[in-house]
């Protein structure tokens, strides 16, 4: 599967196309779609993790939140 195909279809057109497929084929395609949706870990060297600093800022204090969770 080295080929990349980009499609922009209205949702109703895609749904209708899927409805026209035999049920078994439709189920197989939906199963494959759900498999690819699962998050797959991507391993990187520890030295690269520094690039993540500041990428997401949610505020709060992680240590304080963890202690509150476990200590009640």
Phi and psi in radians as a Rosetta constraint file:
Dihedral C 1 N 2 CA 2 C 2 CIRCULARHARMONIC -1.418 0.35
Dihedral N 2 CA 2 C 2 N 3 CIRCULARHARMONIC -0.107 0.35
Dihedral C 2 N 3 CA 3 C 3 CIRCULARHARMONIC -1.558 0.35
Dihedral N 3 CA 3 C 3 N 4 CIRCULARHARMONIC 2.413 0.35
Dihedral C 3 N 4 CA 4 C 4 CIRCULARHARMONIC -1.946 0.35
Dihedral N 4 CA 4 C 4 N 5 CIRCULARHARMONIC 2.252 0.35
Dihedral C 4 N 5 CA 5 C 5 CIRCULARHARMONIC -2.175 0.35
Dihedral N 5 CA 5 C 5 N 6 CIRCULARHARMONIC 2.212 0.35
Dihedral C 5 N 6 CA 6 C 6 CIRCULARHARMONIC -1.919 0.35
Dihedral N 6 CA 6 C 6 N 7 CIRCULARHARMONIC 2.150 0.35
Dihedral C 6 N 7 CA 7 C 7 CIRCULARHARMONIC -2.131 0.35
Dihedral N 7 CA 7 C 7 N 8 CIRCULARHARMONIC 2.487 0.35
Dihedral C 7 N 8 CA 8 C 8 CIRCULARHARMONIC -2.145 0.35
Dihedral N 8 CA 8 C 8 N 9 CIRCULARHARMONIC 1.744 0.35
Dihedral C 8 N 9 CA 9 C 9 CIRCULARHARMONIC -2.062 0.35
Dihedral N 9 CA 9 C 9 N 10 CIRCULARHARMONIC 2.495 0.35
Dihedral C 9 N 10 CA 10 C 10 CIRCULARHARMONIC -1.077 0.35
Dihedral N 10 CA 10 C 10 N 11 CIRCULARHARMONIC 2.512 0.35
Dihedral C 10 N 11 CA 11 C 11 CIRCULARHARMONIC -0.979 0.35
Dihedral N 11 CA 11 C 11 N 12 CIRCULARHARMONIC -0.714 0.35
Dihedral C 11 N 12 CA 12 C 12 CIRCULARHARMONIC -1.124 0.35
Dihedral N 12 CA 12 C 12 N 13 CIRCULARHARMONIC -0.567 0.35
Dihedral C 12 N 13 CA 13 C 13 CIRCULARHARMONIC -1.199 0.35
Dihedral N 13 CA 13 C 13 N 14 CIRCULARHARMONIC -0.750 0.35
Dihedral C 13 N 14 CA 14 C 14 CIRCULARHARMONIC -1.104 0.35
Dihedral N 14 CA 14 C 14 N 15 CIRCULARHARMONIC -0.771 0.35
Dihedral C 14 N 15 CA 15 C 15 CIRCULARHARMONIC -1.065 0.35
Dihedral N 15 CA 15 C 15 N 16 CIRCULARHARMONIC -0.773 0.35
Dihedral C 15 N 16 CA 16 C 16 CIRCULARHARMONIC -1.111 0.35
Dihedral N 16 CA 16 C 16 N 17 CIRCULARHARMONIC -0.713 0.35
Dihedral C 16 N 17 CA 17 C 17 CIRCULARHARMONIC -1.085 0.35
Dihedral N 17 CA 17 C 17 N 18 CIRCULARHARMONIC -0.729 0.35
Dihedral C 17 N 18 CA 18 C 18 CIRCULARHARMONIC -1.157 0.35
Dihedral N 18 CA 18 C 18 N 19 CIRCULARHARMONIC -0.654 0.35
Dihedral C 18 N 19 CA 19 C 19 CIRCULARHARMONIC -1.108 0.35
Dihedral N 19 CA 19 C 19 N 20 CIRCULARHARMONIC -0.520 0.35
Dihedral C 19 N 20 CA 20 C 20 CIRCULARHARMONIC -1.349 0.35
Dihedral N 20 CA 20 C 20 N 21 CIRCULARHARMONIC -0.248 0.35
Dihedral C 20 N 21 CA 21 C 21 CIRCULARHARMONIC -1.296 0.35
Dihedral N 21 CA 21 C 21 N 22 CIRCULARHARMONIC 2.637 0.35
Dihedral C 21 N 22 CA 22 C 22 CIRCULARHARMONIC -1.025 0.35
Dihedral N 22 CA 22 C 22 N 23 CIRCULARHARMONIC 2.571 0.35
Dihedral C 22 N 23 CA 23 C 23 CIRCULARHARMONIC -0.970 0.35
Dihedral N 23 CA 23 C 23 N 24 CIRCULARHARMONIC -0.739 0.35
Dihedral C 23 N 24 CA 24 C 24 CIRCULARHARMONIC -1.082 0.35
Dihedral N 24 CA 24 C 24 N 25 CIRCULARHARMONIC -0.749 0.35
Dihedral C 24 N 25 CA 25 C 25 CIRCULARHARMONIC -1.160 0.35
Dihedral N 25 CA 25 C 25 N 26 CIRCULARHARMONIC -0.711 0.35
Dihedral C 25 N 26 CA 26 C 26 CIRCULARHARMONIC -1.075 0.35
Dihedral N 26 CA 26 C 26 N 27 CIRCULARHARMONIC -0.787 0.35
Dihedral C 26 N 27 CA 27 C 27 CIRCULARHARMONIC -1.085 0.35
Dihedral N 27 CA 27 C 27 N 28 CIRCULARHARMONIC -0.704 0.35
Dihedral C 27 N 28 CA 28 C 28 CIRCULARHARMONIC -1.121 0.35
Dihedral N 28 CA 28 C 28 N 29 CIRCULARHARMONIC -0.762 0.35
Dihedral C 28 N 29 CA 29 C 29 CIRCULARHARMONIC -1.116 0.35
Dihedral N 29 CA 29 C 29 N 30 CIRCULARHARMONIC -0.721 0.35
Dihedral C 29 N 30 CA 30 C 30 CIRCULARHARMONIC -1.177 0.35
Dihedral N 30 CA 30 C 30 N 31 CIRCULARHARMONIC -0.640 0.35
Dihedral C 30 N 31 CA 31 C 31 CIRCULARHARMONIC -1.094 0.35
Dihedral N 31 CA 31 C 31 N 32 CIRCULARHARMONIC -0.789 0.35
Dihedral C 31 N 32 CA 32 C 32 CIRCULARHARMONIC -1.104 0.35
Dihedral N 32 CA 32 C 32 N 33 CIRCULARHARMONIC -0.684 0.35
Dihedral C 32 N 33 CA 33 C 33 CIRCULARHARMONIC -1.073 0.35
Dihedral N 33 CA 33 C 33 N 34 CIRCULARHARMONIC -0.781 0.35
Dihedral C 33 N 34 CA 34 C 34 CIRCULARHARMONIC -1.153 0.35
Dihedral N 34 CA 34 C 34 N 35 CIRCULARHARMONIC -0.595 0.35
Dihedral C 34 N 35 CA 35 C 35 CIRCULARHARMONIC -1.099 0.35
Dihedral N 35 CA 35 C 35 N 36 CIRCULARHARMONIC -0.741 0.35
Dihedral C 35 N 36 CA 36 C 36 CIRCULARHARMONIC -1.305 0.35
Dihedral N 36 CA 36 C 36 N 37 CIRCULARHARMONIC -0.275 0.35
Dihedral C 36 N 37 CA 37 C 37 CIRCULARHARMONIC -1.362 0.35
Dihedral N 37 CA 37 C 37 N 38 CIRCULARHARMONIC -0.350 0.35
Dihedral C 37 N 38 CA 38 C 38 CIRCULARHARMONIC -1.133 0.35
Dihedral N 38 CA 38 C 38 N 39 CIRCULARHARMONIC 2.461 0.35
Dihedral C 38 N 39 CA 39 C 39 CIRCULARHARMONIC -1.237 0.35
Dihedral N 39 CA 39 C 39 N 40 CIRCULARHARMONIC 2.338 0.35
Dihedral C 39 N 40 CA 40 C 40 CIRCULARHARMONIC -2.047 0.35
Dihedral N 40 CA 40 C 40 N 41 CIRCULARHARMONIC 2.239 0.35
Dihedral C 40 N 41 CA 41 C 41 CIRCULARHARMONIC -1.117 0.35
Dihedral N 41 CA 41 C 41 N 42 CIRCULARHARMONIC 2.536 0.35
Dihedral C 41 N 42 CA 42 C 42 CIRCULARHARMONIC -2.104 0.35
Dihedral N 42 CA 42 C 42 N 43 CIRCULARHARMONIC 1.999 0.35
Dihedral C 42 N 43 CA 43 C 43 CIRCULARHARMONIC -1.461 0.35
Dihedral N 43 CA 43 C 43 N 44 CIRCULARHARMONIC 2.341 0.35
Dihedral C 43 N 44 CA 44 C 44 CIRCULARHARMONIC -2.351 0.35
Dihedral N 44 CA 44 C 44 N 45 CIRCULARHARMONIC 2.693 0.35
Dihedral C 44 N 45 CA 45 C 45 CIRCULARHARMONIC -1.089 0.35
Dihedral N 45 CA 45 C 45 N 46 CIRCULARHARMONIC 2.553 0.35
Dihedral C 45 N 46 CA 46 C 46 CIRCULARHARMONIC -0.972 0.35
Dihedral N 46 CA 46 C 46 N 47 CIRCULARHARMONIC -0.560 0.35
Dihedral C 46 N 47 CA 47 C 47 CIRCULARHARMONIC -1.078 0.35
Dihedral N 47 CA 47 C 47 N 48 CIRCULARHARMONIC -0.421 0.35
Dihedral C 47 N 48 CA 48 C 48 CIRCULARHARMONIC -1.470 0.35
Dihedral N 48 CA 48 C 48 N 49 CIRCULARHARMONIC -0.218 0.35
Dihedral C 48 N 49 CA 49 C 49 CIRCULARHARMONIC -1.176 0.35
Dihedral N 49 CA 49 C 49 N 50 CIRCULARHARMONIC -0.414 0.35
Dihedral C 49 N 50 CA 50 C 50 CIRCULARHARMONIC -1.033 0.35
Dihedral N 50 CA 50 C 50 N 51 CIRCULARHARMONIC -0.452 0.35
Dihedral C 50 N 51 CA 51 C 51 CIRCULARHARMONIC -1.146 0.35
Dihedral N 51 CA 51 C 51 N 52 CIRCULARHARMONIC -0.325 0.35
Dihedral C 51 N 52 CA 52 C 52 CIRCULARHARMONIC -1.430 0.35
Dihedral N 52 CA 52 C 52 N 53 CIRCULARHARMONIC -0.272 0.35
Dihedral C 52 N 53 CA 53 C 53 CIRCULARHARMONIC -1.045 0.35
Dihedral N 53 CA 53 C 53 N 54 CIRCULARHARMONIC 2.223 0.35
Dihedral C 53 N 54 CA 54 C 54 CIRCULARHARMONIC 1.426 0.35
Dihedral N 54 CA 54 C 54 N 55 CIRCULARHARMONIC -0.026 0.35
Dihedral C 54 N 55 CA 55 C 55 CIRCULARHARMONIC -1.126 0.35
Dihedral N 55 CA 55 C 55 N 56 CIRCULARHARMONIC -0.715 0.35
Dihedral C 55 N 56 CA 56 C 56 CIRCULARHARMONIC -2.241 0.35
Dihedral N 56 CA 56 C 56 N 57 CIRCULARHARMONIC 2.286 0.35
Dihedral C 56 N 57 CA 57 C 57 CIRCULARHARMONIC -2.162 0.35
Dihedral N 57 CA 57 C 57 N 58 CIRCULARHARMONIC 1.947 0.35
Dihedral C 57 N 58 CA 58 C 58 CIRCULARHARMONIC -1.810 0.35
Dihedral N 58 CA 58 C 58 N 59 CIRCULARHARMONIC -0.127 0.35
Dihedral C 58 N 59 CA 59 C 59 CIRCULARHARMONIC 1.343 0.35
Dihedral N 59 CA 59 C 59 N 60 CIRCULARHARMONIC 3.138 0.35
Dihedral C 59 N 60 CA 60 C 60 CIRCULARHARMONIC 1.466 0.35
Dihedral N 60 CA 60 C 60 N 61 CIRCULARHARMONIC -3.079 0.35
Dihedral C 60 N 61 CA 61 C 61 CIRCULARHARMONIC -2.211 0.35
Dihedral N 61 CA 61 C 61 N 62 CIRCULARHARMONIC 1.905 0.35
Dihedral C 61 N 62 CA 62 C 62 CIRCULARHARMONIC -1.071 0.35
Dihedral N 62 CA 62 C 62 N 63 CIRCULARHARMONIC -0.699 0.35
Dihedral C 62 N 63 CA 63 C 63 CIRCULARHARMONIC -1.132 0.35
Dihedral N 63 CA 63 C 63 N 64 CIRCULARHARMONIC -0.817 0.35
Dihedral C 63 N 64 CA 64 C 64 CIRCULARHARMONIC -1.091 0.35
Dihedral N 64 CA 64 C 64 N 65 CIRCULARHARMONIC -0.748 0.35
Dihedral C 64 N 65 CA 65 C 65 CIRCULARHARMONIC -1.097 0.35
Dihedral N 65 CA 65 C 65 N 66 CIRCULARHARMONIC -0.725 0.35
Dihedral C 65 N 66 CA 66 C 66 CIRCULARHARMONIC -1.151 0.35
Dihedral N 66 CA 66 C 66 N 67 CIRCULARHARMONIC -0.782 0.35
Dihedral C 66 N 67 CA 67 C 67 CIRCULARHARMONIC -1.074 0.35
Dihedral N 67 CA 67 C 67 N 68 CIRCULARHARMONIC -0.708 0.35
Dihedral C 67 N 68 CA 68 C 68 CIRCULARHARMONIC -1.134 0.35
Dihedral N 68 CA 68 C 68 N 69 CIRCULARHARMONIC -0.636 0.35
Dihedral C 68 N 69 CA 69 C 69 CIRCULARHARMONIC -1.160 0.35
Dihedral N 69 CA 69 C 69 N 70 CIRCULARHARMONIC -0.800 0.35
Dihedral C 69 N 70 CA 70 C 70 CIRCULARHARMONIC -1.506 0.35
Dihedral N 70 CA 70 C 70 N 71 CIRCULARHARMONIC -0.432 0.35
Dihedral C 70 N 71 CA 71 C 71 CIRCULARHARMONIC -1.692 0.35
Dihedral N 71 CA 71 C 71 N 72 CIRCULARHARMONIC -0.105 0.35
